[in-house]
Amino acid sequence: MTNTDNSNGRITVDYTNMIRSSVGKRGYTVKQLVGMEQVAEQAYMQVQANRGKGMQGWMDLHSNQSKVVEDILACAKSVRSKFDTFVLLGIGGSALGPIAVFNALCHLYHNELPDNKRNAPRFYCVDNVDPVRLSQLLDIIDVKTTMFNIVTKSGSTSETMSQYLIIECMLKQQLGDEYRHHIIATTSRDKGNLIKLAKKNKYKTFFIDEGVGGRFCELSPVGLLPAAVLGIDIRQLLQGAKCMDMECSSPKMFDNPALLLAVLQKMAMDNGNNITVCMPYADNLKYIADWFAQLWAESLGKAVDRQGNTVNVGQTPVKALGVTDQHSQVQLYAEGPFDKVIMFLAVEQFSKSVTIPQGCEEYENVNFLCGHTLEELMNTELYATKYALTKSGKLNYTITLPSITPHSIGQLLQLFMMQTAYCGELLNIDTYNQPGVEGGKNATYALLGRKGYEQLREEIGSSDKQDYIL
Amino acid sequence: MTNTDNSNGRITVDYTNMIRSSVGKRGYTVKQLVGMEQVAEQAYMQVQANRGKGMQGWMDLHSNQSKVVEDILACAKSVRSKFDTFVLLGIGGSALGPIAVFNALCHLYHNELPDNKRNAPRFYCVDNVDPVRLSQLLDIIDVKTTMFNIVTKSGSTSETMSQYLIIECMLKQQLGDEYRHHIIATTSRDKGNLIKLAKKNKYKTFFIDEGVGGRFCELSPVGLLPAAVLGIDIRQLLQGAKCMDMECSSPKMFDNPALLLAVLQKMAMDNGNNITVCMPYADNLKYIADWFAQLWAESLGKAVDRQGNTVNVGQTPVKALGVTDQHSQVQLYAEGPFDKVIMFLAVEQFSKSVTIPQGCEEYENVNFLCGHTLEELMNTELYATKYALTKSGKLNYTITLPSITPHSIGQLLQLFMMQTAYCGELLNIDTYNQPGVEGGKNATYALLGRKGYEQLREEIGSSDKQDYIL
């Protein structure tokens, strides 16, 4: 690696504007931060002790998949040569990571590029059950030249299995027995329906290990297969994650960026900051904010702590995009309540450069732009927004990618996952469960007539009050 | 209108789950609501008194544009016949409304439909200055067959004017003097640079009235022109808005849905609910949440009240999509802090129906889905999610569209704008200004070397501390 090639450069974290000397009275003194070192070290030790165990199986995905990667690359090569479209059927963690990586590392209009300019199949991720969306997707793809990747660890996700049944039926009608070569299943190795269906129907299969939960699975085959099909260098993605893991190998929070960020967010939560904004300044990073939102919300939004005490904790993630949302959200961030931490994602070097030409000499309030580049304008506005928010006393920090590459995206994913794991420890909660979604799932089962849910159905029926309607 | 044709049906508001008897102790008693009638009426009277005046020029857009509509329809007809692509250059309110209406009322994959199945030009809205985004857009469009609509009321929005300069230069290079027929300007009638440039260069022009601010301009030519180009019935859009305006013509909050929602949100804010989630259960409504987020955040996020007292008010809007985000956010909503109001947007009748086929008899936890439709699954999950969140004591209400049509979207936009206007009155703030974005704008000017900002530049330079970097 030389100075001019920053493709494998490190991500940096600038937390200056979380510090009192910069942001004012709501910021933290260095003494306060140092006072957190001990609990930070405990959180680190706890995470470290469980590395690879239980639901922390995700932590070593960057290093323990060499055979899986070979299998994925071979499969991706075959898909790329035979299919013009790749459709992922999945929801939540099965979809958000693949969408984020696709948007980060492919052409922003990938699916609309003419065939001769697009070096990979078109990619669609169907992560809803809206009948309009699915019908209209079928208006623009030809199932005969499409590979479908069904992704559900449990094999019982209602949304994904519904899509699977619809697509399987359609494939069979159009292709007969050939249909099985248009389906790849990514699921549990030994649990649930999808692996049984896959074995019965002889689908190509990839596995999600038991210790890898939905929101921590992007570096498993869930994310690696679509990325490889799209021509993304998945070895570099994993290498980036590994580099970040090494950056986070110290129990000392001032030497461990994920641990430091976890501590800063925990301190902010304790001070009433129940919102965190993720605001990338690059269209390529827009969907990283969506992926982060699930990771942060589902992992940290919990009713009880490990001892069963009611705590109702969790910070609500908000997705924004710079500079776009300066014109929609920053008014609130600057002048509204002191209730949020704003996380900026910055990019040092963009992959394209566009210069604003001359041609407006008579209008000084436009002419000053001429001769600058768009990337200059973008990063200047980021700098200016940070400056203005900091002057307004609003907590903020910045994560900077040297450029957007598989390596830097791998670093970023690992950084966020590690930060979430540490923050869960600091909050003394189970980072990896999601009991709060069971209520809605069970009510759906009851309402759709699944066996065993008759009593709940009655309860729901009798609670149906709609007295207040305008 | 008959019972079976609900294309012009009314939007309904169900606030049952804001009431104590349904949602528990954090809900409101009917007595508490009744106690708000007087302040609600005052807010109504204040809004009504200023109808059409100052920045409330947006309120009558549904009824005072018959000539403008004719001009727009004629222009749209010409654009549709001559161009295969329509690109809007704008940001904030100039972009969010057009994107929301496009996504609501066109095919979800409109731009990817083959020419013979797409009855309108492709549509792109460039609302950022990312050089990658603009370069890559140019990979998929041919400027020779593209109409560019430059939208900025002030004519000095840095982002939009930068894009304009780039595109104008490119058009001139490729088309010579013909370039002027590829640009439509939507701007102030008499202020700013864009109207001067438009006159000088003889661009086709549409106007934004002084009393119509960025986030309240979707029913002005800003939104109507792209909608008309896309073949959307803009008269029905306006008619829907007019119907909702009439629904909101009572000073009695129990007869005025926008006023009632404003009161409920004000009460919730007073009780510490600093977050409001907008969660449509339809892919077609996804970007309505983005449009609403700007409207709500910029209008209500204010540092001072009308008397100049520091208040730092504002509720942070969060965008979610049902059922998708049940698998990313609902865990937090169900189990996290009692800090948010969840607004669901529901659709009674979808424009497509897809049945989940049989084929899974051996697996009961999938088989119960078979025979149901996707729209049933969607709306059952909405019902189940509301049920579960209400059982967890989380405030929520539901706005239901009979179906997604220009008329119902017109109603919805007007409802949200009226609610915002009332809520601003209840908060005793200026709903229509955005002083909080000036800090960042000025810092950008200073950093890019605009004349008159030299002192600020020095200030920024001397405040540049980056001591805390990992």
Interface residues (C-beta under 8 A of the other chain):
Chain A: T12 V13 D14 Y15 T16 M18 I19 S21 S22 I91 G92 G93 A95 L96 H107 L108 Y109 N111 E112 L113 P114 K117 D127 N128 V129 D130 P131 V132 R133 L134 S135 Q136 L137 D139 I140 G155 S156 S158 E159 M161 S162 L165 I166 E168 C169 N193 K196 L197 G214 R215 F254 D255 P257 L260 N274 I275 A282 D283 N284 D290 A293 Q294 A297 E298 L300 G301 K302 A303 N312 V313 G314 T316 V318 K319 L321 V323 T324 Q326 H327 S328 Q329 V330 Q331 L332 Y333 A334 E335 G336 P337 F338 D339 K340 F350 S351 K352 S353 V354 I356 P357 G359 C360 Y363 E364 N365 V366 F368 L369 C370 H372 T373 L374 E375 E376 L377 M378 T380 E381 Y383 A384 T385 Y387 A388 L389 K391 S392 Q434 P435 G436 V437 G439 G440 K441 N442 A443 T444 Y445 A446 L447 L448 G449 R450 K451 I460 S463 K465 Q466 D467 Y468 I469 L470
Chain B: T12 V13 D14 Y15 T16 M18 I19 S21 S22 I91 G92 G93 A95 L96 H107 L108 Y109 N111 E112 L113 P114 K117 D127 N128 V129 D130 P131 V132 R133 L134 S135 Q136 L137 D139 I140 G155 S156 S158 E159 M161 S162 L165 I166 E168 C169 N193 K196 L197 G214 R215 F254 D255 P257 L260 N274 I275 A282 D283 N284 D290 A293 Q294 A297 E298 L300 G301 K302 A303 N312 V313 G314 T316 V318 K319 L321 V323 T324 Q326 H327 S328 Q329 V330 Q331 L332 Y333 A334 E335 G336 P337 F338 D339 K340 F350 S351 K352 S353 V354 I356 P357 G359 C360 Y363 E364 N365 V366 F368 L369 C370 H372 T373 L374 E375 E376 L377 M378 T380 E381 Y383 A384 T385 Y387 A388 L389 K391 S392 Q434 P435 G436 V437 G439 G440 K441 N442 A443 T444 Y445 A446 L447 L448 G449 R450 K451 I460 S463 K465 Q466 D467 Y468 I469 L470
